[in-house]
Amino acid sequence: MAEQRQSRMEGVMQSLLKLPEMSRIFVRSTTGVFEVSLVAVHEDTRSIEVLWDEGIKREFSWSAVLWKTDFVVGQKPSVAAPGEQRIFLLLWG
């Protein structure tokens, strides 16, 4: 079981590392599923840094990434982080 999880996490890491910065991805949080922009992949902490459309940055575990699109996407937070530059590129691949 642990080997299976390790193998899956390795696959998730490889998939995330292939994505260009600012790729649109889906993450699951305690409040729902959100489409966000990928800012960075942190291998050491097994986490990703994402940016909501309003400029808010958050960090999530790799396990929060959803690869399917058959779910309802929730509303994004509405308070922007101060001084954030907003650049968006929609990539699916």
Secondary structure, 3 states (H helix, E strand, C coil): CHHHHHHHHHHHHHHHHHCCCCCEEEEEECCEEEEEEEEEEECCCCEEEEECCCCCEEEEEHHHEECCCCCCCCCCCCCCCCCCCCCCCCCCC
